[in-house]
Amino acid sequence: MKIFSPQQIHEADKSTIQKQQISSGELMERAATKLFDWIHARLRGTQVTLKLFCGIGNNGGDGLVLARLLHEHGYAIQVYVVNFSDKRSKDFLLNLERLKSAKLWPDFLNSESELPPISPDDIIVDAIFGIGLNREPNTWVGNLIMHINNSRAFVLSVDIPSGLPTDKCPWNPDYAIKASYVLTFQAPKLVFFLPETGVFVNQWELLDIGLDPAYLQTTETEFELIGRPEVLPLYRPRLKFSHKGNYGHAIVVGGSYGKIGAVHLASDACLSAGSGLVTAFVPRCGYQSIQTALPEVMVLTDGGEKIISEITFPFEPTVVGIGMGIGLDKITANAFGALLKAMEKPMVIDADGLNILAQNPKLLRDVPAFSVLTPHPKELERLVGKWNDDFEKLAKVKAYSTHYNVVIVIKGAHTITVYKDKGFVNTTGNPGMATAGSGDVLTGMITGLMAQGYPSLHAAIFGVYLHGLAGDLGVSENGYEALKASTIISNIGNAFMELLRQPEAEPQEEN
C-alpha cells in the first residue's frame, strides 16, 4: 500500500474532482459520510455525548458535515469551532451555513474563551487541523489540545491527530492530540509509523473515499506500507523435482567466547527460512555446542580458540551472513576486511560486523553492492551519524544507501527497509520481540532467503515481514514478556503457512 505525501493527496483530490465531475464540497460530503457510517455502525444510536472540535479549514469542514449527519440521526452532540485564524476555507463556510440551517449552532472558541467542560464519558471528535498544518498551533489552541488530552475521553481524530505535522515531529509535543483512534482518508500517513510521531496514534483505520484510482495507481511514492498483499507476490514456491542444492548454501559467520548463541540462533533461523544448506563458521570454542544443538547445520572453525582470526571457506557459498557475536578485536576486524575484499556477492551484515564498519569506514568501499545491513538504533547511529529526529534519520539512511548501494533495515516497532530513495514500512511484529537474539534471528532469515535466490531487497522486505509474523504467532501463545528468540524461530514455519493460507470461503445461504 502506498504512503502518499500531503502534496500527492491534494493532487489526488484535484484529479478526483476533475475526472468525476464533482465539487470539492461533494467530495467533503463523501468523506464525512464515511466517518458517520463508521461511527454509526459502532454506536447505533447509543446515548452518549459527542463533542466535535472543528477547525476552520477543510478538516474542520469534514467535522461540520459529520456533525450535521450525527444531528440528523438523533445523536447528542456539541460542536465547537476552533477559531484560530481569520482565513476560512470555502467548504468550511459552506458547511457552517448548512449546519446553521439544520438549527444546530456551534460554539465559537477563541483566545479569550474558557476551556469547555469534557467528561471522561464523552466521545471527542478531533477535526481541528488536517494534513496541511505547517506551523505550531497558537498557545491557546495548544492549551485546548492539552485539555482534550487530559480529559481521559475517547478521542477520534479525523485523518490525522491535530497538531501533528506530516513531515516533521511536532513543534511542541504537548500541542498535539494523542488520539485513541484515527480514521484516515484513502492512505495512511508516514507519521503513524515513526517512533517519535507514532505515539500520537494509538490505532488507525483507513476510509476509502473513492479518490481517482488511476492517479493512485500510477503515482510513485517514497514509502510503501508492507502487508500480506505486498509480500505474497514475492514468495517463490518450491518445485516438485528440486533438491537442497537448488536452495543455496549459506554461511553464517560470527561468535566469540561467550557469544556463540548468536550464531546458533542465526544459523537455525537461516535453515528454518528455507536455505538448502547452512554452515556455521565460528571460533573453535563454538564447535561442540553448535554441532550438538543443531545437527542439521554444518560447522567450520577458525584457527582461533576464542575469536575469529581468519575467514576462509573450502567452497563458494551462495551468501554470507556475518557479524552476530563476532566481537571487535583488531584481529577479527582484519579478518572481516580481508573477507570483504574477497567477496563479490551481496552479504548480510549485522551487529559487530556493522560496528567494525563504523570504526573502519575505509572498509565500506569493499562491501559488495546490494548487501543488506541490519542495524539496531545505536549501530545505525554509528554508521550514519547522529540525527535530530526521525525524518533526518530517514534522510541520512537514504543518502547512505545510495552512496554505498546497500539495503538498510532500520529496526523498530515498524521496521523500515530502505534502498536508495525508497522505504518499505513493515506492519508485523510486537513489543515482545524486543528481546535478546531477535535481531540474530532476523539476520539468519534474510540470509536464508537470499540463499534461495531472493534478490537482496525482496529478501529484506520478506524477511522482516516474516520475522514479525513469526513473533506475532509466538506472542499469541507466550505473551510479550516470555517471548524468546528461539520461539520466533519455532514459528517461522507457521508464519509461512499463515502467509500462504487460503481465505475461508463465505458460507452460502440456502434457498
Secondary structure, DSSP 8 states (H G I E B T S, - for coil): -EE--HHHHHHHHHHHHHHTT--HHHHHHHHHHHHHHHHHHHHTT---EEEEEE-SSHHHHHHHHHHHHHHHTT-EEEEEEE---S---HHHHHHHHHHHHTT---EEE-TTS------TTSEEEEES--TT--S---HHHHHHHHHHHTT--EEEEESS-TT--SSS--SSGGGS--BSEEEEESS--GGGSSTTTGGGBS-EEEE-----HHHHHH---SEEEE-HHHHGGG-----TT--GGGG-EEEEE---TT-HHHHHHHHHHHHHTT-SEEEEEE-GGGHHHHHHH-TTSEEEE-S-SSS------SS--SEEEE-TT----HHHHHHHHHHHHH--S--EE-HHHHHHHHH-GGGGGGS-TT-EE---HHHHHHHH---SSHHHHHHHHHHHHHHHT-EEEE-STT-EEEETTEEEEE----GGG-STTHHHHHHHHHHHHHHTT--HHHHHHHHHHHHHHHHHHHHHHHHHHH--HHHHHHTHHHHHHHHH-----------
